[in-house]
Amino acid sequence: MNLFSKLSAAVSLTRIINVLITFVSVLVAVLICSSSSAILAGTILLAAVTASIVTACGNIINDVFDYETDLVNKPNRPLPSGNMSKSSAVVIYFVLLIISLIVSCLISLIIFTIVLLSQLLLLLYSLSLKKIPLLGNVVISFLTGFVFIYGGIIAGNINAALIPALFAFLINLSREGIKTIEDIPGDKKTGFKSFPQIFGIKFSQNLIAAFLILLLLFTFVPFLTGFYSIEYFILVMVIVNPLLVYVIKALLENNQSVNLNKLSFILKLNMIFGLIAIYFGR
């Protein structure tokens, strides 16, 4: 394998789209929460890079522990496809882990503590928490929402981060639920009893739809309470909510893997649209 192929496999292993979303989320969170330009650009950049590395580490170590399951569910991923060995993935994980801790030290003690605890929680998730039905999904969704709290801490205004954090939590919890249904074949092979296997696919579909309906209803609250402006409301009504309605309808009608994968991607994309709406409406 040539150098380009190795680098490509390494980038794919980190799930670069998720890493970039984390980077942008921190930047947007700081912009949303900051009432002045007193924060140094270097500090913001370091904070965004550190959070992105934490996301990359979580994705890498999860793929290492999910190797057997991914042989069935995601055979084209770097590890099950043979494009990268598990030992190489572990080396990359530890290198990025150390870098995240060093960089976080350059920001502040509280950021170092947050990064350290986040890394430990992601490792614990891969080791055991993801094997507990629903709890693992909640943990990942919490960390996704916490990215905005993290940005609020950098900006010195946590309160302004609460709404986007809740949005991110709900949309990611829905994505996690969809992925859980999608992963049933691989979970069966490894003997893992996921939430949809225990409570049924139909019940899981309805539960995810309920999370999405709750999110849809909550998108009105920031505008009706005057927290966000008309720009937010327009973008939400034109883009975000129609996509949520589509996902709810498509999810309840079709639980095939191809459809679930598409809906998961749409929710990821919709998170970006939501961030844009919040930014312009703040």
ABEGO torsion letter per residue (X at the ends): XBAAAAAAAAAAAAGAAAAAAAAAAAAAAAAAABABAABBAAAAAAAAAAAAAAAAAAAAAAAAAAAAAAAAABAABAAAAGABBAAAAAAAAAAAAAAAAAAAAAABAAAAAAAAAAAAAAAAAAAAAAABBGAAAAAAAAAAAAAAAAAAAAAGBAAAAAAAAAAAAAAAAAAAAAAAAAAAAAAAAAGBBBAAAAAEAAAAAAAAAAAAAAAAAAAAAAAAAGABBAAAAAAAAAAAAAAAAAAAAAAAABABAAAAAAAAAAAAAAAAAAAAAAAAAX
